Structures are given as C-alpha cells and as structure tokens.
Amino acid sequence: MSNPVVELKGLTRSFEQGGERIDVLRGVDLKIMPGEIVALLGPSGSGKSTLLQAVGLLEGGFGGEIVIAGNSAEKSDANARTSLRRDHLGFVYQFHHLLPDFDARENVVLPQLVAGRPRGEAEERAEQLLTALGLGHRLTHRPSQLSGGEQQRVAVARGLANRPALVLADEPTGNLDEATSDKVLEQFLQLVRGEGSAALVATHNERLAQRMDRVVRLHEGVLG
C-alpha cells in the first residue's frame, strides 16, 4: 500500500486578537493518498485558508505534525521546507496572481525554470498544459488580454507545471461566475486526474465539492 502524499497529525493554530486567544485549528488529522482529490468544505472564516497555508508550509506558528512525501516539516530546516514545497506541492488561488508583464506561456514556464528545468522543456510543458485547458491559441497573450476564466486556467497550468504530488487549491473558482466556474473546475479536475496528482481543494460550495473523490468538513477547528 502506498504512503500518504500528506499527513496531518493533531494540527493546531491559534491567534491573539484584542488580548484574546482564538483557536482556528484545534487538532486536525488528515491523510491524502496519491491521486486522491479531497474537497475541504466549510463556510468563510472556518479556517480553510489557514489549513492550506499549513499544508503548503507557507508560514509558521502551527502545532502538531505535517508530513509531506514521508518528510516531517517540523524536523526540516528552512531550506528543506523550501525544497519540499518546490518539489512536491503546487498552488492555485482564488485570484490568479499572474505576472502581468509576462504572457500565458511565460507565466507557466517561470516556476519550471526556478525548479531547474531547461527552458525548451519548460516551454513544451507549458504549451501542453495550456492546450489541454483550451488555451493553445492564447499562449502569447498577457493576463490583461485574457478573460477571468482564461486567467484562472493559466493559474491552474502554473500550479501543475512542476508535476506536484499534491495541488493545494484555495477557492480556485470562487472569483468566477457559476457557468465559468463549472467549466474551469471540470478542466482542473480532469487535468489533475490526468497528471496523477492528488489535490486538496478548499471551497464553500457543496455542489462543487460533491464532484471530488472525498469531502471533509472543517467545523469549529476540527475535521468531520
């Protein structure tokens, strides 16, 4: 039996606000297996983004244990955590965060260059992903020349560019109208499955969550 792509053990996170302690995560346990797409469901403010930031090793201050591809983040130094994030994780956010001065292909090429891939291979990979998302005719368009749905599809391609074992998606279609959201999500799910990646997708949309392999619900800081 294969090992989990990520495993959370007793994950906690608290903040101080106005002299008061707020417990956002109260002991989250979660395993995601290779190729599994998991919906993280919960209302706004329930801590979904905080949980994704923890799994993405994007900030400190968490209690408990985060294990990615068999490596404990708590036992890794800053350089090792950066390597874990680069080599095993991909990110898709609600807002695309594309670089405005670079075209669609270049936005997908850049993270591959950072990871050390030769430019020719990176460009071929970018074109493959963008074409799979229906953007083969928009490779040289900058973000300002793309629609909202097109921008988000470029962001999806960028998140998958380095063949991550796990894609973390935070309300990836939350900024789109319903029809565009459905289309982009379907393309996202097809591409993730086709790539063999796992995914943890935060959403407050029950209907979209049901299209994934498994649904976990964040309520009062724990998963149910």
N, C-alpha and C positions, 0 to 999 in steps of 0.2 A: 504493500500500500504506500502511495506517495505521501510525502510530508506536506503540511500546510504551506502555502505561499506566505501567509502571515498568521500569527497567533498573538492574541492579546490576553494577558493574564492579570486580572484584578486592576485594570487601568483606572486611574483616578486623576481628576484635575479640579482644583479649586482656585477661586479668585477672591481678592479682597476688594470690596466696593463700599465706600462710605463707612469704613470701620466695621463692616460686616463680612463674614465669610460666606461665599456662595459656592456650593458643591455642584459643579456641572456634570462631571462623570464620577460615579460612586462605586466603581468596581465592575468594569466592563470586561467580559470574557467573550472572545470570538475567534473562530478558526475559519479561514477561507482556503479552500483546496484549489489546486491548479485547474484553470479553465472554468471555475465557478463564477457566475455573475450574481452578486448579492445586492439587493436593494436595502438601503438604510433609510427607514421611514420614520418620520417624526415631524411635528409642527415646527414652524420657525421659532428659534430660541431654545430648542430642546437639546442642543449640543452637538448636532450632526457635524457642523464645520469643525468644531473643536476636536471631535473624534478623528476626522480626516487629517487634521493638522498633526495629530499624534502619530497616526499610522505613516504619514508622509515624512516624519522626522523633521518637521518644519519649525518647531520651537520646543523649548524645554519646559520644565515645571510639572511634568507628569509623574505620577506614582504608578507602581505596578511594572509589568514587563511587556515589551514589544519585541517579538521575534520575527524577523524577515528573512526568508530563504534560509532558515536554520541559524541565523546570526542574531544574537541578543543586542539590541540597540543600546541598552543600559551599560553593557560591558564593552562598548566600542567607543573609541575616541572620536573627535570631531571629523578627522579625515576619513575614518572608516564609515561613519554615518553618511558623509557626503558620497562615498563610493556606493553604499547600499542604495541611497536614493537615486543615484545616476544609473546604476546597473540593473536595478530591479523594479523601479517604480516609474509610472507615467502619470501625468496630471491633466485633468480637463476641468476648467472652472466655469461658473455661470457666465462670467464676462470673459470674452475670448483672450484678452491681454496679448493680442498680436503686436508685433513690432511694426509701427505704421510706415516706416521708410523702406520696408522690405516687402517683396511680393509674396504670394501664397507659397510658392515653391521654396523660396529662401527662408521663410518662417519655419518650414518643416526640415530644411537642411541644417539650420544652425545648431539645434540640440545634438544632431548627429556628429557635427564637427567637434563640438565640445567633448563628446564621448570618444573622439579619436578616429572616427570613420573617415576614409578617404572621400574627397569631395565628389568624385564621379559616382561612387556607390551611394553616397548620401542623396545626390540628385536623382538617381534612379529609384531609390526607395521613396523619396518624396513624391515623385511622379506616379509611382504605383499606388500609393495610399490616396493621393488626391483624385486620381482617376477612379478608384474604387468608390469614392464618395461623390462621384458625379461632377468633379471639378477639373477634369482633364483639359477643358477649354479655358480655364481661368488661372492657369499656372503663373502667369506673369502679371496678374492684377494685384494691386496693393489693397490692403484692408478697406480703405475708404471707397474703393471701387466695387466692393462686394456687398451683397445683402447681409442682413443679420444671420440668416440661416447658413449662408456660404461662409461667413466669418467663423461661425461655430464649427463648421465641418473642417475648416483648416485647423482649428484648435484641436479637434479630435485627431486629425492626422499627426499633428505635432506631438500629442500625448502618446501616440503609439509608435512614433518614429524609431525609437531605440529598442523596440520589441520588449517592452517591460513584462515581467512576470505578473505584475498587478497594476491595474489602472485605477486611480482614485479620481472619481468624478463628483464634483460638488454642484448639485442642481444644474447639470450640463445643458439642459434645455429650458431652464427657468426664465430666461430673458426673451423667449420667443413666443409667438402666438401659437395657439393649440395645433393648427394644421402643420405648421413648420416644425413645431416641437415633436410631433409624432413622427414626421419623416426623418428628422435628424436623429432621434433616438433609435429608430429602426435601423438606420445606417450604422450608428455607433455600435449597437448590439451585434449586427451582422459582422462588422469588421473585427470587433473584439473576439467573437467566437471563431472567426476565420483565422485570426492570428494565434489562437490558442492561449490568450491571456486570461487571467482572472480579473474581476473588477468589483469594486465596492462603490456603489452609486447612491449618493445622498439625494433624497427627494422628499417632498411633502405630498406628492401626487400618487394616491393609491392606485389609480388606473395604470399609470406608467410602471409602478413598482411590480404589478402583477405580471408584467411581461418578462421578468427576470427569473433566474433559477430558484431563488430563495429570498424571502423577505424577513428582515429583522427590524424590530421596532425599538426606538430609543425613547424611554419614558422615565422621567424623574431620575436620570443619570445611570440607568441600567438598561440592558437589552432584554427584550422579552420576545 
